[in-house]
């Protein structure tokens, strides 16, 4: 009986995780296509320097991505999370991710002559799994309950 209950919980958790992964892949189009479209706008329409256009486009698209990820993708744990902690973690995580994808895109251009338009596809493909794991288990993870230590609870019981 205990094993069956454990398997049911694992199955439910796996199914929920699969749905979250699929929803994140859909939401993941926001930073990718948002950055792509905004980069094209800033680069081709306004003639902004490549690095600046890519940086501003990335920041704007990631902001929209945060909102959708918080409200739609990881909504099951939304009430269990501290909003300021989630925002701080998101900024840290996405800053690292953005720096990595930004540098990959720019280095592909500088080292191999690959257009930033193609380089963004390559860098995005490299960040898919990393982003899901980081979001699921760190950025949008529910807050951990602080447990009382045995020594403090045993002292209370003795009184």
N, CA, C and O atoms as a DFTB+ gen file, in Angstrom:
636 C
 N C O
     1  1       0.820      -1.188       0.000
     2  2       0.000       0.000       0.000
     3  2       0.867       1.257       0.000
     4  3       0.602       2.196      -0.750
     5  1       1.894       1.275       0.834
     6  2       2.785       2.425       0.926
     7  2       3.532       2.649      -0.391
     8  3       3.723       3.788      -0.817
     9  1       3.944       1.575      -1.019
    10  2       4.666       1.674      -2.290
    11  2       3.747       2.225      -3.375
    12  3       4.166       3.057      -4.180
    13  1       2.489       1.762      -3.400
    14  2       1.536       2.261      -4.393
    15  2       1.274       3.759      -4.209
    16  3       1.180       4.502      -5.187
    17  1       1.158       4.194      -2.964
    18  2       0.955       5.619      -2.703
    19  2       2.156       6.437      -3.170
    20  3       1.997       7.513      -3.746
    21  1       3.348       5.921      -2.920
    22  2       4.568       6.595      -3.344
    23  2       4.630       6.683      -4.872
    24  3       4.985       7.723      -5.427
    25  1       4.280       5.581      -5.546
    26  2       4.287       5.575      -7.014
    27  2       3.255       6.557      -7.578
    28  3       3.519       7.231      -8.573
    29  1       2.089       6.636      -6.945
    30  2       1.060       7.572      -7.399
    31  2       1.537       9.012      -7.251
    32  3       1.314       9.838      -8.136
    33  1       2.192       9.311      -6.134
    34  2       2.714      10.660      -5.919
    35  2       3.803      10.983      -6.933
    36  3       3.844      12.086      -7.477
    37  1       4.682      10.023      -7.185
    38  2       5.760      10.233      -8.163
    39  2       5.179      10.434      -9.555
    40  3       5.641      11.292     -10.307
    41  1       4.170       9.647      -9.898
    42  2       3.533       9.740     -11.207
    43  2       2.887      11.116     -11.371
    44  3       3.043      11.766     -12.404
    45  1       2.165      11.546     -10.346
    46  2       1.521      12.855     -10.380
    47  2       2.570      13.961     -10.511
    48  3       2.386      14.901     -11.284
    49  1       3.652      13.856      -9.768
    50  2       4.727      14.842      -9.817
    51  2       5.387      14.854     -11.193
    52  3       5.706      15.919     -11.720
    53  1       5.591      13.674     -11.775
    54  2       6.195      13.566     -13.099
    55  2       5.290      14.177     -14.168
    56  3       5.758      14.878     -15.065
    57  1       3.990      13.901     -14.060
    58  2       3.044      14.463     -15.021
    59  2       3.005      15.986     -14.900
    60  3       3.027      16.694     -15.906
    61  1       2.948      16.486     -13.659
    62  2       2.946      17.936     -13.447
    63  2       4.231      18.550     -13.988
    64  3       4.196      19.590     -14.645
    65  1       5.362      17.910     -13.714
    66  2       6.639      18.403     -14.218
    67  2       6.683      18.418     -15.740
    68  3       7.260      19.326     -16.338
    69  1       6.073      17.412     -16.366
    70  2       6.025      17.357     -17.828
    71  2       5.198      18.505     -18.390
    72  3       5.584      19.133     -19.376
    73  1       4.054      18.779     -17.755
    74  2       3.234      19.905     -18.195
    75  2       3.968      21.226     -18.016
    76  3       3.901      22.102     -18.878
    77  1       4.670      21.366     -16.893
    78  2       5.442      22.583     -16.674
    79  2       6.529      22.738     -17.730
    80  3       6.770      23.841     -18.221
    81  1       7.184      21.634     -18.079
    82  2       8.236      21.684     -19.097
    83  2       7.650      22.124     -20.438
    84  3       8.230      22.964     -21.126
    85  1       6.499      21.556     -20.810
    86  2       5.859      21.909     -22.076
    87  2       5.425      23.378     -22.059
    88  3       5.649      24.110     -23.024
    89  1       4.801      23.800     -20.950
    90  2       4.378      25.197     -20.857
    91  2       5.588      26.136     -20.901
    92  3       5.516      27.209     -21.502
    93  1       6.693      25.740     -20.270
    94  2       7.886      26.580     -20.306
    95  2       8.454      26.657     -21.724
    96  3       8.979      27.696     -22.122
    97  1       8.353      25.570     -22.485
    98  2       8.833      25.610     -23.869
    99  2       7.986      26.558     -24.705
   100  3       8.498      27.241     -25.592
   101  1       6.680      26.596     -24.415
   102  2       5.804      27.538     -25.114
   103  2       6.138      28.966     -24.671
   104  3       6.318      29.856     -25.502
   105  1       6.218      29.174     -23.344
   106  2       6.555      30.503     -22.819
   107  2       7.962      30.918     -23.243
   108  3       8.248      32.105     -23.402
   109  1       8.837      29.927     -23.425
   110  2      10.208      30.203     -23.829
   111  2      10.309      30.882     -25.180
   112  3      11.359      31.409     -25.546
   113  1       9.215      30.866     -25.915
   114  2       9.184      31.595     -27.178
   115  2       9.202      33.108     -26.951
   116  3       9.606      33.873     -27.827
   117  1       8.766      33.522     -25.778
   118  2       8.732      34.962     -25.491
   119  2      10.137      35.560     -25.475
   120  3      10.395      36.522     -26.199
   121  1      11.063      35.010     -24.659
   122  2      12.385      35.634     -24.701
   123  2      13.085      35.425     -26.041
   124  3      13.822      36.295     -26.505
   125  1      12.852      34.272     -26.656
   126  2      13.537      34.030     -27.927
   127  2      13.000      34.942     -29.028
   128  3      13.745      35.745     -29.591
   129  1      11.704      34.818     -29.334
   130  2      11.136      35.590     -30.437
   131  2      11.022      37.070     -30.091
   132  3      11.126      37.928     -30.968
   133  1      10.804      37.367     -28.797
   134  2      10.788      38.766     -28.373
   135  2      12.137      39.420     -28.597
   136  3      12.226      40.519     -29.143
   137  1      13.193      38.728     -28.169
   138  2      14.549      39.237     -28.391
   139  2      14.840      39.335     -29.882
   140  3      15.399      40.325     -30.352
   141  1      14.459      38.312     -30.608
   142  2      14.711      38.262     -32.053
   143  2      14.041      39.439     -32.762
   144  3      14.679      40.148     -33.541
   145  1      12.739      39.641     -32.485
   146  2      11.982      40.703     -33.152
   147  2      12.462      42.097     -32.723
   148  3      12.637      42.989     -33.553
   149  1      12.669      42.263     -31.419
   150  2      13.137      43.560     -30.934
   151  2      14.554      43.864     -31.427
   152  3      14.869      45.007     -31.756
   153  1      15.407      42.832     -31.478
   154  2      16.755      43.026     -32.010
   155  2      16.680      43.486     -33.467
   156  3      17.390      44.409     -33.866
   157  1      15.829      42.848     -34.251
   158  2      15.676      43.244     -35.656
   159  2      15.174      44.682     -35.763
   160  3      15.648      45.453     -36.597
   161  1      14.218      45.033     -34.916
   162  2      13.686      46.392     -34.909
   163  2      14.773      47.403     -34.566
   164  3      14.957      48.391     -35.276
   165  1      15.492      47.152     -33.472
   166  2      16.527      48.092     -33.038
   167  2      17.702      48.135     -34.016
   168  3      18.267      49.199     -34.271
   169  1      18.062      46.979     -34.556
   170  2      19.209      46.881     -35.459
   171  2      18.887      47.452     -36.843
   172  3      19.594      48.330     -37.337
   173  1      17.834      46.958     -37.453
   174  2      17.531      47.329     -38.844
   175  2      16.761      48.641     -38.971
   176  3      17.010      49.418     -39.893
   177  1      15.832      48.892     -38.055
   178  2      15.025      50.106     -38.165
   179  2      15.729      51.320     -37.588
   180  3      15.752      52.388     -38.200
   181  1      16.308      51.146     -36.398
   182  2      16.920      52.281     -35.720
   183  2      18.438      52.338     -35.866
   184  3      19.057      53.325     -35.467
   185  1      19.045      51.299     -36.430
   186  2      20.487      51.281     -36.653
   187  2      21.317      51.310     -35.382
   188  3      22.434      51.828     -35.378
   189  1      20.781      50.758     -34.307
   190  2      21.512      50.727     -33.037
   191  2      22.617      49.681     -33.131
   192  3      22.432      48.637     -33.756
   193  1      23.757      49.953     -32.518
   194  2      24.900      49.051     -32.506
   195  2      24.446      47.636     -32.090
   196  3      23.595      47.495     -31.212
   197  1      25.001      46.611     -32.708
   198  2      24.583      45.224     -32.504
   199  2      24.512      44.828     -31.036
   200  3      23.492      44.305     -30.588
   201  1      25.577      45.069     -30.283
   202  2      25.602      44.656     -28.880
   203  2      24.517      45.363     -28.064
   204  3      23.854      44.734     -27.240
   205  1      24.337      46.650     -28.285
   206  2      23.329      47.420     -27.551
   207  2      21.925      46.964     -27.929
   208  3      21.078      46.773     -27.056
   209  1      21.675      46.789     -29.210
   210  2      20.358      46.340     -29.681
   211  2      20.013      44.978     -29.090
   212  3      18.881      44.749     -28.665
   213  1      20.979      44.086     -29.064
   214  2      20.753      42.747     -28.531
   215  2      20.524      42.785     -27.026
   216  3      19.667      42.063     -26.515
   217  1      21.272      43.608     -26.313
   218  2      21.127      43.712     -24.867
   219  2      19.755      44.270     -24.470
   220  3      19.084      43.699     -23.610
   221  1      19.342      45.354     -25.076
   222  2      18.049      45.971     -24.745
   223  2      16.905      45.028     -25.125
   224  3      15.950      44.876     -24.363
   225  1      16.993      44.414     -26.262
   226  2      15.960      43.465     -26.691
   227  2      15.850      42.301     -25.716
   228  3      14.746      41.861     -25.393
   229  1      16.974      41.809     -25.253
   230  2      16.994      40.695     -24.304
   231  2      16.332      41.077     -22.989
   232  3      15.521      40.313     -22.465
   233  1      16.658      42.234     -22.449
   234  2      16.087      42.670     -21.174
   235  2      14.571      42.802     -21.270
   236  3      13.855      42.329     -20.388
   237  1      14.080      43.430     -22.315
   238  2      12.639      43.611     -22.476
   239  2      11.902      42.277     -22.645
   240  3      10.836      42.071     -22.066
   241  1      12.468      41.400     -23.424
   242  2      11.832      40.106     -23.651
   243  2      11.854      39.244     -22.389
   244  3      10.888      38.534     -22.112
   245  1      12.933      39.298     -21.629
   246  2      13.019      38.514     -20.395
   247  2      12.046      39.015     -19.334
   248  3      11.544      38.223     -18.537
   249  1      11.777      40.300     -19.313
   250  2      10.791      40.842     -18.388
   251  2       9.410      40.235     -18.678
   252  3       8.710      39.814     -17.758
   253  1       9.027      40.194     -19.940
   254  2       7.746      39.573     -20.324
   255  2       7.753      38.082     -19.986
   256  3       6.735      37.535     -19.562
   257  1       8.886      37.434     -20.170
   258  2       9.027      36.009     -19.866
   259  2       8.806      35.736     -18.379
   260  3       8.171      34.745     -18.019
   261  1       9.322      36.605     -17.517
   262  2       9.125      36.445     -16.086
   263  2       7.643      36.456     -15.736
   264  3       7.164      35.593     -15.000
   265  1       6.936      37.418     -16.258
   266  2       5.513      37.543     -15.945
   267  2       4.745      36.297     -16.362
   268  3       3.945      35.775     -15.585
   269  1       4.973      35.824     -17.558
   270  2       4.264      34.639     -18.043
   271  2       4.678      33.383     -17.262
   272  3       3.829      32.552     -16.942
   273  1       5.952      33.242     -16.959
   274  2       6.420      32.079     -16.197
   275  2       5.824      32.060     -14.798
   276  3       5.424      31.004     -14.306
   277  1       5.762      33.203     -14.163
   278  2       5.231      33.303     -12.808
   279  2       3.731      33.021     -12.777
   280  3       3.258      32.264     -11.930
   281  1       2.996      33.619     -13.686
   282  2       1.534      33.520     -13.658
   283  2       1.012      32.231     -14.285
   284  3       0.033      31.664     -13.800
   285  1       1.651      31.761     -15.353
   286  2       1.091      30.629     -16.094
   287  2       1.872      29.324     -15.899
   288  3       1.272      28.299     -15.574
   289  1       3.164      29.341     -16.086
   290  2       3.937      28.093     -16.084
   291  2       4.031      27.485     -14.687
   292  3       3.727      26.308     -14.498
   293  1       4.446      28.276     -13.724
   294  2       4.648      27.768     -12.363
   295  2       3.586      28.306     -11.404
   296  3       3.890      28.636     -10.258
   297  1       2.350      28.393     -11.870
   298  2       1.267      28.945     -11.066
   299  2       0.870      28.060      -9.885
   300  3       0.291      28.563      -8.923
   301  1       1.157      26.776      -9.927
   302  2       0.794      25.857      -8.835
   303  2       1.507      26.209      -7.534
   304  3       0.958      26.000      -6.453
   305  1       2.707      26.733      -7.626
   306  2       3.472      27.070      -6.425
   307  2       3.472      28.569      -6.147
   308  3       4.180      29.036      -5.255
   309  1       2.690      29.313      -6.895
   310  2       2.729      30.778      -6.795
   311  2       2.441      31.282      -5.382
   312  3       3.148      32.165      -4.897
   313  1       1.432      30.751      -4.718
   314  2       1.091      31.199      -3.378
   315  2       2.064      30.747      -2.311
   316  3       2.026      31.243      -1.184
   317  1       2.942      29.806      -2.653
   318  2       3.903      29.254      -1.700
   319  2       5.273      29.919      -1.813
   320  3       6.223      29.502      -1.151
   321  1       5.377      30.948      -2.646
   322  2       6.668      31.579      -2.889
   323  2       6.690      33.012      -2.388
   324  3       5.671      33.703      -2.389
   325  1       7.858      33.444      -1.962
   326  2       8.068      34.829      -1.586
   327  2       8.384      35.610      -2.865
   328  3       9.361      35.315      -3.553
   329  1       7.559      36.599      -3.175
   330  2       7.681      37.324      -4.444
   331  2       9.033      38.014      -4.623
   332  3       9.595      38.004      -5.718
   333  1       9.553      38.609      -3.560
   334  2      10.837      39.298      -3.698
   335  2      11.978      38.301      -3.923
   336  3      12.919      38.587      -4.664
   337  1      11.893      37.138      -3.285
   338  2      12.907      36.093      -3.489
   339  2      12.858      35.593      -4.927
   340  3      13.897      35.424      -5.566
   341  1      11.645      35.357      -5.438
   342  2      11.487      34.870      -6.813
   343  2      12.037      35.888      -7.800
   344  3      12.756      35.528      -8.733
   345  1      11.705      37.147      -7.599
   346  2      12.187      38.190      -8.510
   347  2      13.713      38.283      -8.465
   348  3      14.357      38.394      -9.508
   349  1      14.286      38.240      -7.282
   350  2      15.744      38.303      -7.143
   351  2      16.400      37.107      -7.827
   352  3      17.366      37.263      -8.574
   353  1      15.872      35.921      -7.568
   354  2      16.423      34.711      -8.194
   355  2      16.285      34.761      -9.709
   356  3      17.202      34.372     -10.432
   357  1      15.144      35.236     -10.191
   358  2      14.928      35.339     -11.629
   359  2      15.972      36.271     -12.247
   360  3      16.577      35.949     -13.269
   361  1      16.173      37.421     -11.620
   362  2      17.142      38.379     -12.149
   363  2      18.547      37.774     -12.172
   364  3      19.269      37.916     -13.159
   365  1      18.931      37.107     -11.099
   366  2      20.254      36.471     -11.048
   367  2      20.366      35.386     -12.121
   368  3      21.316      35.362     -12.904
   369  1      19.380      34.492     -12.139
   370  2      19.423      33.358     -13.079
   371  2      19.407      33.833     -14.530
   372  3      20.204      33.381     -15.351
   373  1      18.489      34.751     -14.835
   374  2      18.373      35.188     -16.218
   375  2      19.537      36.085     -16.624
   376  3      19.882      36.151     -17.804
   377  1      20.146      36.777     -15.660
   378  2      21.342      37.559     -15.981
   379  2      22.468      36.638     -16.420
   380  3      23.159      36.902     -17.404
   381  1      22.640      35.554     -15.677
   382  2      23.666      34.571     -16.047
   383  2      23.329      33.950     -17.401
   384  3      24.191      33.840     -18.273
   385  1      22.065      33.546     -17.571
   386  2      21.633      32.942     -18.835
   387  2      21.786      33.931     -19.986
   388  3      22.273      33.574     -21.059
   389  1      21.370      35.170     -19.759
   390  2      21.480      36.186     -20.813
   391  2      22.936      36.445     -21.191
   392  3      23.271      36.566     -22.369
   393  1      23.801      36.528     -20.170
   394  2      25.227      36.737     -20.461
   395  2      25.795      35.581     -21.278
   396  3      26.566      35.784     -22.216
   397  1      25.400      34.369     -20.905
   398  2      25.879      33.205     -21.653
   399  2      25.370      33.219     -23.092
   400  3      26.150      33.067     -24.032
   401  1      24.053      33.402     -23.263
   402  2      23.494      33.371     -24.619
   403  2      23.964      34.582     -25.434
   404  3      24.225      34.465     -26.631
   405  1      24.068      35.739     -24.782
   406  2      24.566      36.938     -25.449
   407  2      25.991      36.701     -25.954
   408  3      26.305      36.982     -27.111
   409  1      26.845      36.182     -25.073
   410  2      28.238      35.936     -25.449
   411  2      28.367      34.856     -26.513
   412  3      29.193      34.971     -27.419
   413  1      27.558      33.808     -26.409
   414  2      27.589      32.777     -27.450
   415  2      27.229      33.398     -28.794
   416  3      27.909      33.166     -29.793
   417  1      26.154      34.190     -28.813
   418  2      25.706      34.821     -30.059
   419  2      26.776      35.748     -30.635
   420  3      27.065      35.694     -31.831
   421  1      27.354      36.586     -29.802
   422  2      28.379      37.530     -30.269
   423  2      29.652      36.789     -30.701
   424  3      30.252      37.129     -31.721
   425  1      30.062      35.778     -29.924
   426  2      31.272      35.028     -30.275
   427  2      31.083      34.249     -31.581
   428  3      32.015      34.138     -32.377
   429  1      29.896      33.718     -31.800
   430  2      29.632      33.036     -33.068
   431  2      29.794      34.003     -34.242
   432  3      30.281      33.628     -35.309
   433  1      29.381      35.243     -34.028
   434  2      29.534      36.268     -35.070
   435  2      31.013      36.606     -35.276
   436  3      31.512      36.614     -36.401
   437  1      31.700      36.885     -34.168
   438  2      33.077      37.348     -34.271
   439  2      34.062      36.252     -34.681
   440  3      34.983      36.506     -35.456
   441  1      33.874      35.055     -34.172
   442  2      34.824      33.975     -34.448
   443  2      34.523      33.214     -35.743
   444  3      35.437      32.786     -36.448
   445  1      33.221      33.051     -36.050
   446  2      32.860      32.213     -37.184
   447  2      32.070      32.939     -38.264
   448  3      31.719      32.345     -39.283
   449  1      31.786      34.228     -38.044
   450  2      31.037      34.995     -39.029
   451  2      29.572      34.604     -39.116
   452  3      28.912      34.886     -40.116
   453  1      29.059      33.959     -38.081
   454  2      27.652      33.542     -38.072
   455  2      26.801      34.743     -37.669
   456  3      27.064      35.390     -36.656
   457  1      25.801      35.026     -38.456
   458  2      24.910      36.149     -38.190
   459  2      24.278      36.029     -36.804
   460  3      23.941      34.925     -36.375
   461  1      24.113      37.150     -36.097
   462  2      23.432      37.111     -34.801
   463  2      22.016      36.554     -34.913
   464  3      21.475      36.033     -33.937
   465  1      21.418      36.660     -36.085
   466  2      20.075      36.110     -36.285
   467  2      20.096      34.579     -36.225
   468  3      19.153      33.963     -35.730
   469  1      21.147      33.981     -36.717
   470  2      21.319      32.523     -36.634
   471  2      21.902      32.142     -35.274
   472  3      21.514      31.131     -34.689
   473  1      22.823      32.945     -34.781
   474  2      23.457      32.680     -33.485
   475  2      22.467      32.610     -32.340
   476  3      22.672      31.860     -31.386
   477  1      21.395      33.385     -32.426
   478  2      20.377      33.328     -31.378
   479  2      19.683      31.971     -31.335
   480  3      19.327      31.498     -30.255
   481  1      19.488      31.343     -32.481
   482  2      18.905      30.000     -32.514
   483  2      19.828      29.009     -31.812
   484  3      19.378      28.167     -31.036
   485  1      21.109      29.117     -32.092
   486  2      22.092      28.201     -31.509
   487  2      22.158      28.387     -29.999
   488  3      22.104      27.410     -29.253
   489  1      22.273      29.630     -29.542
   490  2      22.376      29.870     -28.104
   491  2      21.083      29.499     -27.373
   492  3      21.137      29.018     -26.241
   493  1      19.938      29.711     -27.991
   494  2      18.665      29.334     -27.367
   495  2      18.567      27.821     -27.219
   496  3      18.108      27.323     -26.190
   497  1      18.991      27.101     -28.225
   498  2      18.948      25.636     -28.157
   499  2      19.810      25.109     -27.013
   500  3      19.483      24.093     -26.400
   501  1      20.899      25.794     -26.734
   502  2      21.785      25.367     -25.659
   503  2      21.221      25.642     -24.269
   504  3      21.657      25.023     -23.299
   505  1      20.265      26.553     -24.153
   506  2      19.785      26.947     -22.830
   507  2      18.443      26.332     -22.421
   508  3      17.958      26.627     -21.329
   509  1      17.837      25.507     -23.237
   510  2      16.501      24.958     -22.956
   511  2      16.460      24.166     -21.651
   512  3      15.671      24.495     -20.765
   513  1      17.272      23.150     -21.515
   514  2      17.245      22.294     -20.321
   515  2      17.723      23.056     -19.095
   516  3      17.129      22.943     -18.023
   517  1      18.783      23.824     -19.241
   518  2      19.328      24.621     -18.144
   519  2      18.234      25.524     -17.550
   520  3      18.114      25.622     -16.329
   521  1      17.455      26.168     -18.384
   522  2      16.422      27.084     -17.912
   523  2      15.322      26.348     -17.152
   524  3      14.891      26.809     -16.095
   525  1      14.865      25.216     -17.672
   526  2      13.804      24.479     -16.973
   527  2      14.272      24.037     -15.595
   528  3      13.554      24.218     -14.611
   529  1      15.437      23.474     -15.512
   530  2      15.962      22.998     -14.219
   531  2      16.124      24.167     -13.242
   532  3      15.732      24.067     -12.079
   533  1      16.690      25.248     -13.709
   534  2      16.881      26.412     -12.850
   535  2      15.570      27.009     -12.362
   536  3      15.451      27.386     -11.196
   537  1      14.592      27.096     -13.247
   538  2      13.292      27.641     -12.863
   539  2      12.559      26.715     -11.896
   540  3      12.063      27.153     -10.858
   541  1      12.498      25.451     -12.241
   542  2      11.719      24.480     -11.460
   543  2      12.263      24.329     -10.042
   544  3      11.500      24.325      -9.076
   545  1      13.570      24.206      -9.923
   546  2      14.151      23.855      -8.631
   547  2      14.795      25.017      -7.869
   548  3      15.247      24.840      -6.738
   549  1      14.838      26.208      -8.485
   550  2      15.420      27.325      -7.751
   551  2      14.565      28.584      -7.857
   552  3      14.071      29.079      -6.844
   553  1      14.383      29.107      -9.065
   554  2      13.701      30.391      -9.219
   555  2      12.252      30.336      -8.739
   556  3      11.849      31.142      -7.901
   557  1      11.471      29.401      -9.259
   558  2      10.045      29.322      -8.932
   559  2       9.719      28.198      -7.957
   560  3       8.559      27.801      -7.840
   561  1      10.706      27.690      -7.268
   562  2      10.478      26.633      -6.271
   563  2       9.712      27.216      -5.094
   564  3       9.931      28.367      -4.717
   565  1       8.805      26.420      -4.505
   566  2       8.096      26.922      -3.331
   567  2       9.069      27.170      -2.182
   568  3      10.102      26.509      -2.067
   569  1       8.719      28.131      -1.341
   570  2       9.564      28.422      -0.182
   571  2       9.622      27.206       0.725
   572  3       8.615      26.528       0.929
   573  1      10.784      26.935       1.261
   574  2      10.942      25.804       2.178
   575  2      10.435      26.193       3.549
   576  3      10.661      27.305       4.025
   577  1       9.749      25.259       4.170
   578  2       9.266      25.475       5.531
   579  2      10.442      25.344       6.477
   580  3      11.204      24.381       6.392
   581  1      10.595      26.294       7.370
   582  2      11.664      26.190       8.361
   583  2      11.210      25.217       9.439
   584  3      10.145      25.380      10.034
   585  1      12.038      24.200       9.681
   586  2      11.710      23.203      10.690
   587  2      12.420      23.554      11.986
   588  3      13.572      23.989      11.993
   589  1      11.706      23.354      13.072
   590  2      12.320      23.572      14.375
   591  2      13.326      22.465      14.628
   592  3      13.096      21.305      14.286
   593  1      14.423      22.833      15.223
   594  2      15.421      21.811      15.534
   595  2      14.919      20.961      16.690
   596  3      14.119      21.409      17.511
   597  1      15.399      19.738      16.738
   598  2      14.983      18.808      17.794
   599  2      15.325      19.340      19.172
   600  3      14.559      19.158      20.118
   601  1      16.460      19.991      19.291
   602  2      16.890      20.470      20.597
   603  2      15.948      21.552      21.117
   604  3      15.631      21.559      22.307
   605  1      15.497      22.456      20.273
   606  2      14.610      23.502      20.750
   607  2      13.222      22.959      21.030
   608  3      12.565      23.421      21.963
   609  1      12.749      21.976      20.239
   610  2      11.420      21.435      20.493
   611  2      11.446      20.512      21.720
   612  3      10.442      20.403      22.424
   613  1      12.559      19.859      21.980
   614  2      12.636      18.990      23.170
   615  2      12.747      19.824      24.436
   616  3      12.257      19.419      25.491
   617  1      13.397      21.007      24.341
   618  2      13.474      21.901      25.496
   619  2      12.088      22.420      25.854
   620  3      11.752      22.548      27.031
   621  1      11.297      22.715      24.848
   622  2       9.933      23.203      25.082
   623  2       9.096      22.096      25.712
   624  3       8.313      22.345      26.630
   625  1       9.265      20.875      25.215
   626  2       8.487      19.739      25.740
   627  2       8.829      19.447      27.185
   628  3       7.955      19.016      27.937
   629  1      10.076      19.665      27.608
   630  2      10.507      19.372      28.965
   631  2       9.915      20.364      29.962
   632  3       9.756      20.026      31.135
   633  1       9.592      21.556      29.534
   634  2       9.074      22.599      30.428
   635  2       7.702      22.297      30.801
   636  3       7.085      23.054      31.551
